Amino acid sequence: MIRKLPTREIFKRNQSRTVPDGFSHTRLWLHNIRSMHNVGSAFRSADAFGIGGLILSGYTPVPPRPELTKTALGAEKTVAWNHFDTSEQVLKYLAVENVSLVGLEQTGKSISVTDLTLPVNRKICLLMGNEVTGIDNSLLTYCQQIVEIPQYGQKHSFNVSVAVGIALFALHEIFRTE
């Protein structure tokens, strides 16, 4: 019989792992995300992967919000986050920090997220856009790379929270093997 691990053992195992080099410098930028559940899930995924933090901008909801906390399960308290009113403020912040911007969007120039080329300093910020309209066209021009998640079915998109999880796992594998 297979024994499920209790929460304490899972926590102990997680604490013994080392975040892949550079992954802790990765940021996740959520711009104009409407759903508090998507934001809460992004916090939870960010915590699970040990990324450096979240950037919330535009009308993306910020903690504390009960609906966000319900999905985040407290990760909004363990993951560093910043809020900026405008995308211009975020772009200035990223420039000062020398962070490369990577957009997750389907465009004519997108490459598979698994083919992402890390910058020399390994500092990236993954930009996620609105649930319906995606990343604002004005922001796409600032992306050093634009990646997409390969899809093979009839539908052409993922929920933001699902896309965050898939993309962070793909980035984890890239950082782990570099």
Buried (B, 14 or more C-beta within 10 A) or exposed (E): EEEEEEEEEEEEEEEEEEBBEBBBBBBBBBBBBBBBBBBBBBBBBBBBBBBBBBBBBBEBBBBEBEEBBEBBBEBBEEBEBBBBEEBEBBBEBBEEEEBBBBBBBBBEEBEEBEEBEBBEEBBBBBBBBBBEEBBBEEBBEBBEBBBBBEEEEEEEEBEBBBBBBBBBBBBBEBBEEE
